[in-house]
Amino acid sequence: MSNIEQTLSIIKPDAVERELESQIKEKFKSNGFTITKEKKLKLEKSDAEKFYKVHETKPFYNDLCEYLSSGIIIVMVLEKENAVKDNRDLMGATDPKNAKDGTIRKLYGISIDKNSVHGSDSIENAKIEIDFFFNN
């Protein structure tokens, strides 16, 4: 029995500004992901704050919200078996300096803050994050 999952991926403002959208999407596709939904938008800071609410007690919360709402983002629903884990592996470590070769963050990330992509960290959060962008 297959274990098809969905996960949310965001191409963050730094990657959109550098026109990396097609390279990043190609990386997902060549790693077996199907992009089932997609939209390009600019978040208000208040929406970024709602999206990242899980991090609101952390010191980087405000910067994270400022950054995610600083420019155009591309939100996508990715689908495949074990999508959440496989996407986390493909993205690489949060800090591009620590990411493995060939991962999206190693290839395109600028810094721990401007690391080009976001991906859901669990099946539960994937559902919440997908609903946030696609069911409102």
Summary of the structure (lengths in Angstrom):
residues: 136
radius of gyration: 13.8
end to end distance: 31.8
largest distance: 42.5
contacts: 418
relative contact order: 0.25
helix: 46%
strand: 22%
